[in-house]
Amino acid sequence: MKISLSVAALALLGLSACAPTMTHHGYLAIDAKPADIKVGDSQATVLDKLGAPSQTSIYDPQEWYYIDQVSMKMTYKEPHVTARSVTIIDFDKSNQTVSDVRTLSLADGRLLTPDPHKTPTRGRQLTALEQVLGTVGHQQLTNDQDTNPGNNNHRRD
């Protein structure tokens, strides 16, 4: 009896380790949702209902973003986004009232592929031995001694 109870407890513990972990990032709607904002509401009303935006537009400060994202992570796997909501609120520049409210979801997103080319950095590449030994017996180079910082070979006087 004790053995079967121990095996059952161990199996339950093992299965609970495989349960996904859900994480919530960004704007958390408690009392009001960004979708509750209507055209014609004032900027003060939006601030009162929703608080400060998650982000404002760099190019147009009259465009506010409320961003919300939910991710799921299984043990030993990379997390992946399961839900995303971006509410964009545009204000009329003349009277500071809401002129447009749009909501984008995860399906509206696009995958971006980074450029595989690397930007060269200034400095010299260290060999494995140089990395291990570090600065043992080596003084710091002054600017006049370091004539070619992008090359492994540097002048020592």
JOVEN-V342479 format. One record per run of one state. SS is the DSSP state (H for helix, E for strand, L for the rest). FROM is the first residue (numbers start at 0). TO is the last residue. Records with the same first field share a line. If there is no record, write none. Layout:
SS->FROM-TO  FROM-TO
This chain:
L->0-0  16-19  26-32  36-40  50-53  56-61  73-78  91-95  108-126  133-156
H->1-15  33-35  42-49  105-107  127-132
E->20-25  41-41  54-55  62-72  79-90  96-104
